[in-house]
Amino acid sequence: MRSKRQMKWAATSTVAIAGLVLAGCTPSQQRGFLPEGSEGATNHTESLTALWVNSWIVLLLVGLVAWGLVLWAAIAYRRRRGETGVPVQLRYNMPIETLFTVIPVILILGFFGFTAKTQSAVEAPIANPDTRVEVIGKRWAWDFNYTDENVHFSGVQVQTDENGSPVPSTMPVLYLPVNKTTEIKLESRDVIHSFWVVEYLYKKDMIPGKTNYMYFTPTKTGTFVGKCAELCGEYHSVMLFEVKVVEQAEYDAYIASLKQNPENRGLLTLDYNPNQNLPGAEAPVEESHEG
């Protein structure tokens, strides 16, 4: 009878504490502390947020159950006054041991299934995207080829002021039209980089000799933070960029401004790639000189 009262008290306390904690959560906490501004940034951010938050809820519930059982066992089976000797050290309970095996397997399969489903949706190619951009990573800056418009933007390494803050005029900016299906083609000129738009909650590696793609639809205008997410050398920390999502008219005006400058016409290539031994490439051969 006493142990039943203790279990009831422990369960009631756990539910009450969980209710108080959840009631006091801020919007940021309810979204799992994901970056501000990611709400509705693309057509994928809500599903990625749901996967993240729901996974944490399940894990927290598992943790509460585990912690509750540990506390209950510590209280219910503590040594009482007058008890002596050592309790039984080996005792088997097949139902409980089976439960300890089955539940983790179910959780792992569940996490795998929901993750695979979300990833498949995020990675699904778009047959005829409205906007196509080729992003080329280079130590330590970015080039953007606007493929359909046959113009490009060539970035330089971001400079910092005396406080270590990026100088805005040196920041590479990728323009995208809002509510348009977008294909990002990812290339690297030298080493492995990673294209990461923080508020988009997704990133993908840029590997020399391999072309990767990202597909999404920007659904919110604004300026979003971009950076390289793969350690790529001395100035990796300043390999930054911005994504500016604008209305179609502003996007068209930006493309027109690029076309006005002869230096921005045409598309950049990977000819300056310092890696000479990529698949399909021939190593340079020194010319012979006969005397």
FITOR-444233 format. One record per residue (C-alpha): y, z, x. Coordinates in steps of 0.05 Angstrom, whole numbers, plus 5000, padded with zeros to 4 digits. Layout:
N
YZX/...
//
This chain:
291
500050005000/504650185056/503649525093/505049135028/511649485020/513349335092/511748595084/515848555020/521748895054/521348425114/520847805070/526748025027/530948165089/529347495120/531247105057/537747495050/539747385122/538046645118/542146575054/548146915086/547646475148/547045825109/552746015062/557446125121/555945455155/561845005169/561444255156/560344155231/554544645230/551544325168/551343665206/547843985265/554043995310/553843235316/560242905343/566242925296/567942245268/560742025264/560442115189/559541415160/561441075225/555940555218/550540395168/545640795211/549241445224/547341785158/539941665169/540341905241/544142515218/538942665164/533342605215/536843085263/538943605211/532343605173/528443675237/532444285256/531644595186/524044515192/523944805262/528345395242/523845545183/517845525229/521545985277/523346475221/516046505199/513646615270/518847145285/517447485219/510047515233/511247795303/515848345275/511048495218/505148555267/509248995313/511049465255/504549455215/499849535275/504050005318/500650625345/501251205296/501951935313/495352235332/491951575347/488451525414/484351015452/484950255457/484349825394/479249255390/481248725441/476948145415/476947965342/476147285309/478847015244/476846285234/481346145174/487546385211/485646025275/484445385237/491245465204/494545545272/491544865291/492544485227/499844665215/502444425284/498543775277/501643655208/508643805237/507643335296/505142775251/510942885203/516242865258/513042245288/512841895220/520042025201/522541865271/518641205273/521341015204/528541155224/527940815291/524840195259/530740145211/535840235268/532339725313/531139195259/534338535282/539638195240/537937465230/544937185225/550037715246/557337615229/559537845298/556037745365/558338075428/555238085497/556638725536/555738695611/555439345650/557739355722/559439915770/563740205743/566839825684/565039365626/565738625608/565638395536/563837675516/565737495445/560236985440/562036615376/569436565395/568036345467/572836855497/571937475540/575138115563/573838345635/574839085646/576639475708/574640175730/578340695689/583741045729/585441785719/592042165724/593442795764/589943205710/583642785712/584942465644/583741715635/589841275638/589840905570/592340245599/586140195643/581140335588/576639745569/576839645493/571439305451/574239035385/569638985324/571138795252/569539315199/563939205149/561138605188/554038575213/554138615289/549438435345/550738735414/547238385471/546538855531/546238625603/547238945671/549938625734/547439135783/543739785767/541340125703/546940315656/546740565584/551240335528/553240945486/558240975430/558441735419/560141725345/554841205330/549341705350/545341175387/545040905457/540840385494/539440245567/542139635603/536739435654/537738895707/533438285691/532238505619/536338365556/536738905503/540038875435/543339345385/544539185312/549139555264/554839485216/561239875231/563340185165/569440585185/575740365221/578340755280/577540845354/570941115380/568941395448/564340985492/561241155559/555541005605/549841495592/545641345654/547441615722/549440975759/553041195822/559241525850/564141365793/559241415735/563641945702/569441455694/565240875668/568540945600/570640475545/573040495472/570640145410/576339975363/573939795293/579339425255/580338995193/578438265198/585738035203/587138485263/580638275296/582537535287/589437675317/586238015377/581537425389/587536955383/591237355436/585337275483/585036525471/592436465490/590936695560/587036165600/583736715642/580236985580/577336325556/569936195564/564336695574/562837115635/556037045667/551437475710/552737055772/555737645809/549338045802/548038365871/540638445855/537537835888/530237985873/530137985797/524337655760/524936905767/530236945822/529236705892/531137135951/536736835994/534236476057/538336446120/539935746143/536935536209/541335256264/538434796316/541934766382/
//
